[in-house]
Amino acid sequence: MSDIEETQLRVRLARLELEHADLSRAVDALIQVGGDILCIQRLKKKKLVLKDQITELRDRLMPDIIA
């Protein structure tokens, strides 16, 4: 992987992590105010998708090398 590709992946990873954190705060806020259950479920599902993408990017950036 080239340095440019690695940098692009790290930027994408940072954006996904930020979006995941934003969704966490939104879900927490909606739960506190008794927001729409369906909306909360959708946000939680999106969080799970983002978490999978984050894990995949981390694995690409830091492969598990068995010594």
Summary of the structure (lengths in Angstrom):
residues: 67
radius of gyration: 15.4
end to end distance: 20.5
largest distance: 50.4
contacts: 152
relative contact order: 0.15
helix: 82%
strand: 0%
